[in-house]
Amino acid sequence: MNEFELIARYFNRPAKRAILGVGDDAALLAPEPIRQLAVSADMLVEGRHFFPDVDPEALGHKALAVNLSDLAAMGAEPSWCTLSLALPCVDEAWLAAFARGFHALADEAGIELVGGDTTRGPLTIAVQVAGTVPAGQALLRSGGTPGDDVWVSGALGAAAAAVAVRNGDAALSGEAMAACLSRLDRPTPRLALGLALRGIASAALDISDGLLADLGHIGERSACGAELDWADIPAHPALAGLPEAVLRQAVLAGGDDYELCFTAPAQHRSRLQALSQTLALPLSRIGRLVGGQGVRVFNAGERITPSRAGFDHFAT
């Protein structure tokens, strides 16, 4: 099977939202009037972002999910995506499973694959996504103000705990590990939440590198700091058997959660509680933005300082 046969068999789908999709030198897209394009790209590298033995269907899901999470964080509605693959060889069973996971999430999210590339090399997956948002309504990192509440969706730490167990740095029961692996391999992009936060959230982003590191980006762009209450931060229930230090590291700095962290004025607390019920998604108020710089976490008045604030691709 050559490159073009591979694309035709696994990734060439009829264009619906695009004027022209896969098959030419470029796709032709027509954004709606008075809407802005939100564009993001992420790359997954074997051994750096996923284990070599990961289920390829789950990997197809995750490759798209981590990009959709960026659109969710911007309050954007998914429209189009591209997919580029470096493959060590053509394994048709692997490709079929990968494509199945990718397309299933694409259909669920309403996003259309319109192009990409394939080549031979170490397994690497690069996805670019584009979505639309009404002009001036995108959620940014720069809108936070001291006094705003800090919120997170869902529960944190499960994906990082799964990595710690796989690396031999922690231990979990079989049932707890299965729950953590599910969060690592099949994250849920919070698209409905992102759309609903337009007009409510003052700033937002998704948690990919760890709560402290990512919330720090809001602080930097909004020129303020943050103080969090450990007791209010939602740790995933599967982490209950971990030592406290390991649990705190996973929740505060582990990354790969792909939940949304956002800020909002206190006047919106009741709206957010109602939204949580409407979406059947826990939303937790975990602290507040303050003057100054940096993110600080307190437990009964005592400051908690994890060994690192988040994932760093170039850390030694």
C-alpha positions in Angstrom: 0.0 0.0 0.0 1.5 3.4 -1.0 0.9 6.7 0.7 -2.1 7.7 -1.5 -3.8 4.4 -1.1 -3.3 4.6 2.7 -5.0 8.1 2.7 -7.8 7.0 0.4 -8.6 3.9 2.5 -8.4 5.3 6.0 -8.8 9.1 5.9 -10.6 10.2 2.8 -14.1 11.1 3.7 -16.7 13.1 1.7 -16.5 16.8 2.4 -19.6 18.2 4.2 -18.7 21.5 5.7 -15.7 22.2 3.6 -15.9 23.4 -0.1 -13.1 21.0 -0.9 -11.6 18.4 1.4 -9.0 15.6 1.1 -7.5 15.0 -2.3 -6.0 18.3 -3.6 -3.0 20.4 -2.7 -5.1 22.3 -0.2 -8.6 22.3 1.3 -11.0 25.1 0.6 -12.9 26.4 3.6 -15.5 29.1 3.9 -15.8 30.6 7.5 -19.2 32.0 8.4 -19.5 35.8 8.3 -18.9 37.8 11.5 -17.2 34.8 13.1 -13.5 34.4 14.0 -11.4 31.3 13.4 -9.7 29.6 16.3 -6.8 27.5 15.1 -4.6 25.2 17.2 -2.1 22.3 16.7 -0.7 19.6 18.8 1.8 16.8 18.2 2.0 13.4 19.9 5.3 11.5 19.9 5.6 7.9 20.8 7.5 7.5 24.1 7.0 11.1 25.0 3.2 11.6 24.9 2.0 8.0 24.8 3.3 4.5 25.6 4.3 2.2 22.7 1.7 -0.4 23.6 -1.3 2.0 23.7 -4.5 0.8 22.0 -4.4 2.4 18.6 -8.2 3.1 18.6 -7.7 5.0 21.9 -4.7 6.8 20.4 -6.8 7.9 17.5 -9.3 9.3 19.9 -6.7 11.1 22.0 -4.9 12.6 19.1 -8.0 14.5 18.2 -9.3 15.0 21.7 -6.3 17.0 23.0 -6.7 19.4 20.1 -10.5 19.7 20.5 -9.7 20.6 24.2 -7.9 23.7 23.0 -11.0 24.8 21.0 -13.2 24.1 24.1 -10.9 26.4 26.1 -11.4 29.2 23.6 -15.2 28.7 23.5 -15.0 27.7 19.9 -17.2 25.4 17.9 -15.2 22.7 16.0 -15.2 23.0 12.2 -12.2 21.4 10.4 -9.0 19.5 11.2 -5.9 18.1 9.5 -4.0 15.0 10.4 -0.3 14.2 9.6 1.2 10.9 10.4 4.8 9.7 10.5 4.6 5.9 10.5 7.5 3.4 11.0 5.6 1.0 8.6 2.2 0.4 7.1 0.3 -1.8 9.6 -3.2 -2.0 8.3 -4.8 -3.4 11.5 -3.2 -0.5 13.5 -4.3 2.1 10.9 -7.9 0.7 10.9 -8.2 0.9 14.6 -6.5 4.4 14.8 -8.8 5.8 12.1 -11.9 4.3 13.9 -11.0 6.1 17.1 -10.2 9.3 15.3 -13.4 9.4 13.1 -15.7 8.4 16.0 -14.7 11.4 18.0 -14.7 13.6 14.9 -18.3 12.6 14.2 -19.3 13.2 17.8 -17.7 16.7 17.8 -18.9 17.6 14.4 -15.4 18.3 13.0 -14.4 17.5 9.5 -11.0 16.0 8.4 -9.9 18.1 5.3 -6.3 17.2 4.7 -2.9 16.3 6.1 0.2 14.3 5.2 1.9 10.9 5.7 5.5 10.0 5.8 7.8 7.2 7.1 9.5 7.8 10.4 9.2 7.3 14.2 5.5 7.2 15.1 4.4 10.8 15.4 0.9 12.3 15.1 0.3 15.9 14.3 -3.3 17.3 14.3 -4.4 20.8 13.5 -7.9 22.0 14.3 -9.9 25.0 13.4 -13.2 26.2 14.9 -15.3 29.3 14.9 -16.5 31.7 17.6 -18.6 34.9 17.3 -16.4 37.9 16.9 -15.2 39.2 20.2 -16.6 36.3 22.2 -13.5 34.0 22.4 -12.4 32.9 25.9 -8.8 34.3 26.4 -6.2 33.8 29.1 -5.9 37.6 29.6 -9.3 38.6 31.0 -8.8 37.6 34.7 -9.0 40.2 37.4 -8.0 40.0 41.1 -11.1 38.9 43.0 -12.3 36.5 40.3 -13.1 33.0 41.4 -11.0 30.1 39.9 -12.9 27.0 38.8 -12.1 23.6 37.3 -14.3 21.0 35.6 -14.3 17.4 36.4 -11.6 15.7 38.6 -7.9 15.9 38.3 -4.8 13.7 38.6 -6.0 10.4 37.2 -4.0 10.5 33.9 -0.8 11.5 35.8 -1.4 8.7 38.3 -1.6 6.2 35.4 1.7 7.4 34.1 3.3 7.2 37.5 2.1 3.6 37.9 3.3 2.6 34.4 6.7 4.2 35.2 7.0 2.3 38.5 6.7 5.3 40.7 3.3 4.4 42.3 0.9 1.5 42.8 -2.9 1.3 42.4 -5.4 -1.5 42.5 -6.6 -3.0 39.2 -9.9 -1.2 39.3 -8.4 2.1 40.2 -5.7 1.7 37.5 -8.3 0.9 34.9 -10.1 4.2 35.7 -6.9 6.2 35.5 -5.8 4.6 32.2 -9.2 5.5 30.8 -8.6 9.1 31.6 -5.1 9.0 30.2 -6.0 7.2 26.9 -9.5 8.6 26.3 -9.7 12.2 27.6 -13.0 14.1 27.1 -12.7 17.5 25.5 -15.2 19.8 27.3 -16.7 21.4 24.2 -20.2 22.0 25.6 -18.7 23.7 28.7 -16.5 25.9 26.6 -19.4 27.1 24.5 -21.5 27.7 27.6 -18.8 29.7 29.3 -18.9 32.5 26.7 -20.2 35.6 28.5 -19.5 34.0 32.0 -15.8 33.2 32.2 -13.3 36.1 32.3 -10.4 33.8 31.4 -9.9 30.1 30.5 -7.6 27.4 29.3 -7.4 23.6 29.3 -5.2 21.7 31.7 -2.6 19.8 29.7 0.7 20.4 31.6 -0.7 20.5 35.2 -3.1 22.7 37.1 -0.4 25.0 38.7 1.6 25.4 35.5 -1.5 26.1 33.3 -3.2 28.4 35.8 0.1 30.2 36.0 -0.4 31.1 32.3 -3.7 32.8 33.1 -1.9 34.7 35.9 0.9 35.8 33.5 -1.5 37.0 30.8 -3.9 38.6 33.3 -1.1 40.2 35.3 -2.2 38.7 38.6 -1.6 35.7 40.9 -3.8 33.0 42.3 -4.5 31.4 45.7 -6.0 27.9 45.8 -7.6 25.9 48.6 -6.4 22.2 48.5 -9.5 21.0 50.2 -11.6 22.3 47.3 -9.5 20.9 44.4 -11.3 17.8 43.0 -9.0 14.8 43.0 -10.2 11.8 41.0 -11.6 9.1 43.3 -9.3 6.5 41.9 -6.3 8.3 43.6 -7.6 7.5 47.1 -5.0 4.7 47.6 -2.0 6.8 46.7 0.4 8.3 49.3 -0.5 11.9 50.0 2.6 13.3 48.4 2.1 11.4 45.2 -1.6 12.3 45.1 -0.9 16.0 45.5 1.8 15.9 42.8 -0.6 14.2 40.3 -3.5 16.6 41.1 -1.5 19.8 41.1 1.2 19.2 38.5 0.6 15.9 36.7 -1.1 17.1 33.5 -2.9 15.3 30.8 -6.3 16.0 32.5 -7.8 18.1 29.6 -10.3 19.6 32.0 -11.0 23.3 31.8 -9.6 25.8 34.3 -11.4 29.2 34.2 -12.0 32.3 36.2 -15.2 34.2 36.7 -16.5 37.1 38.7 -18.2 36.0 42.0 -21.6 37.2 40.7 -21.7 34.2 38.4 -21.5 31.5 41.1 -25.2 30.6 40.9 -25.1 30.5 37.1 -22.1 28.1 37.2 -23.8 25.9 39.7 -26.8 25.7 37.5 -24.6 25.0 34.4 -22.9 22.2 36.3 -26.3 20.5 36.8 -27.4 21.2 33.2 -24.2 19.6 31.8 -24.0 16.8 34.4 -20.4 17.9 34.9 -18.9 18.8 38.2 -17.6 22.4 38.4 -15.5 23.2 41.4 -14.6 26.6 42.8 -11.0 26.1 44.0 -9.7 29.6 44.8 -9.4 33.1 43.6 -7.2 35.5 41.6 -5.2 37.9 43.7 -2.7 40.7 43.2 0.9 39.9 42.7 2.4 36.9 40.8 2.5 33.1 41.0 0.1 30.4 42.1 0.0 29.3 45.7 -1.9 26.4 47.3 -2.9 26.3 50.9 -4.1 23.4 53.2 -5.6 24.7 56.5 -3.4 27.8 56.2 -0.2 25.8 55.4 1.3 26.3 52.0 1.7 23.2 49.8 4.7 23.2 47.3 4.9 20.3 44.9 8.3 19.2 43.6 7.5 20.7 40.2 4.6 22.8 38.9 3.9 20.9 35.7 5.1 19.0 32.7 8.0 20.4 30.7 8.9 18.9 27.4 12.5 20.0 27.6 13.2 19.2 31.3 16.1 17.0 31.8 
